[in-house]
């Protein structure tokens, strides 16, 4: 009730949207899967002044050329209905970086670096090597060394408000219970690991890999854990937070349903099963799968950026003082603050978490024929016993591949099925670590993030997984892989028709 007895409602205070208005953002890893969706969301929904997009030279293509190609992706179709590529380029500036540059910098020219130091207010560090089987030297060099280079640059920035470092929920997957804090229990300190990586050859690092990884399953999770520890050790004085996403899938609705640009993880598993290459999977159908749509993940990252800045302001205002209660510090203004200086956000919700069994069964909703939907449930088996899996894989994968290769050789063609099946079986063995286990995940910080949004902001930046209609999601899942990654002609034609319809509606129906 307003003063004087009137029923005039007070206008909403959009704190998160106001925070991003007219800011300058540095985005690393913006040409990757998660980074692309983050860039699109920032440009379309947040009134930022400019985005500096850190890009490496790849296959001889310069950053400007890579950005031009990036903005033509179907992901940006909705954005291009409002702005042309030329108009978008006024808001996005590619910045050439190198992780092989001498010293601790990013290899930028002095003029560009000076502009970044003067103008940048927010950093989203999404740059990473996400290959599970990456050599340990490359994984450490990119995920630990790259993080250190970015944060050393951040330390010199004059207007810095927040840094969000994107890690992974599996950086501590050797623990049954993962809290929202940094664990510093690696054999060596992160700076020592980084020094070893710089000094030793790839072969020498491979020889030490088993000792360094300990109980972690691969170089990706190990290097991500080291990067978190590095942030805690060397950069906790900065306004920095660590965001941990689980397995990230294609888009739910925003900006288009079913968009993806890769077959990493479960997407590849599903497609290979659809095509008949995979008949048996090593996993447990009752275990939680920890899957999230990429557009929801991006929304949570953006709200986390606001929260990191707010925490930093409170810390500076109080000088880090305050009373302790139950292991947490309560600030004089009543705001709760973690005892740990670097806030961590485990992006996962327990209740709406799908099981692997439901994931594999619900995928069939995206098939274009009832016969496929009927046969899908009988075309694969999920087996938890390792010995039984290997026996069935031999019968269902390896032996048919040998027979097909024999037929090819008799016809004078080069065999390749055995090599493909061997690679597939190695992938299934790698994924089995995550398919056979389940973790208890603390997510208090993420739950609190959702309370920061007004209803209007929530409609734009929703990330609560309980609002996902998974049946609707999976109706677009396989079609999205076919349309946006495989670029199948018939599906691509339907996609173009849908885009033209959307453009017509926006122009004439004002939607």
C-alpha positions, 0 to 999 in steps of 0.5 A: 500500500503506497502512502496516502492509502493509494493502491499504486504499485511500486515499479520493479527495480531491475537490479540485474538488467540495470547492472549490465546496462552500458557496460563493457564486457570481455568474453573469452571462449566466445567461439565455443558452444557455451560462449556462442550462446552467452555472446548471443544472449548478451547482445540480444537481451542486455544493453551493453555498450561493447563486447570485446571478444577474445579470439585466437587465430585458427587454421590461418583465419584471423579473429575478424574473419572468425567473428564474421563467420560466427555471426552468420550462424543460425544461433544469431538468426533472431538477433539479425532480424533486428540488427545487420551483421554490420550493426552487430560488428559495431557492438562486438570487437574481436581481439586477437590473443595467444596462449603461446605468447612469451611472458604472462600476457595474452599476446595482444598489441599494446594499443588494444591491451591499453583499451581493454585495461581502461574500458573493461568492466566485466569478464566472462572467462569461458576459454577452455579445452574441453576434450577429456582425452587431451594431453595433460600438457595442453590441458594444463596450458589452456585451462590453468595457464590461460586462466592465469593470463586472463586474471593477470590482465584483470588485475590491471583493469581500472574499472573491473566489477566482476570476473566469472570463471566458468569451470565444471561441476566435475572438477571434484568428481572424486568426492561423493558430496560437492560443496560450493567451495574450492577444494585444494587437495591436489598433489601439487600446488597449481603454480607447480603444475603449471611450471612443470607443464612449461618446463617438461615435454609432452612425453615427460608430462604424459609420464607423470599424468597418473601421479598428477591426476590421482583419483580424478578420471581425466586431464579435463577434470584435473586441469579445471580443479587446478584452475580453481585452486589457482584462483583461490591462491593467487586471485582471491583479492579480485571480484571473481567467482567460479561457476560450475555447470554440469553436462550442457546440452542444446538450447531449450527455447532461447533463442531457438529450440534444439540448437547445438554445434557439437556432438560432445557427450550425450549428444554423440552417444544418442546420435550414434545409437540412432544410427545403429553404431552403439547397441550397448552402453556402460552405465546405470539408468537409475543414476542422475544424469546432471543435464542442463540446457545451454540457454538456462546455463547462460542465464545463470552465468549472467546472474552470477556476474551480478552477484559476484560484483555485489559481493565484492562491493559488500566486502570492500564496504565492510573491509571483510569484517562481520560476525561469524555464524555457522561457518558463514560471515553475516555482514553488518547490513544483514547480507550473508556472505560465504567465509570463502572469499571466492564464491562458487556456484554449483549449477544443479537442482536435485529434484528436476534432475533427469536419470540416464534411463529417462534421458535415453528413453525420452530422446525418442520424442524427437523422432519423425516416425512412430516406428522409430519411436517404437523400435528405439527402446529395443535398439540399445541396452544400458549395462552397469556391469563392466565385464558384461558390457565388454562382452556385449560390446564385443558381440554387438560392436566389434564382431559386426565391424570386423565382418563389415570390414571383411566385406569391404576388403573383398570389394577392394575398399579400405576397411574403417569400421573396426577403427571407428568401433574402437574409437566408439568403445573408448568413448563409451568407457570414458563416459561410463565414469559419469554414467555409473556414479551419482553425486550429492551437490550443494547449490545454496548459492545458485538457489539464492541467485534466483531470488535476486530476479524480478518477475520481468528479469526472470522471464528473460533470465530464467534458469530454474530447471524445475521450469523446463518441460523435458518432453517439449525439450526432447521433441526438438533435441534430435531434430536440432542435432540434424538441423544445426550440426549435421545440416541435413538438407530437408531439415535445413529447408524447414528451418529456413521456412520457420525463420522466414515465418518468424520474420514475417510475424515480427514485421506484420504481426508485431510479435 
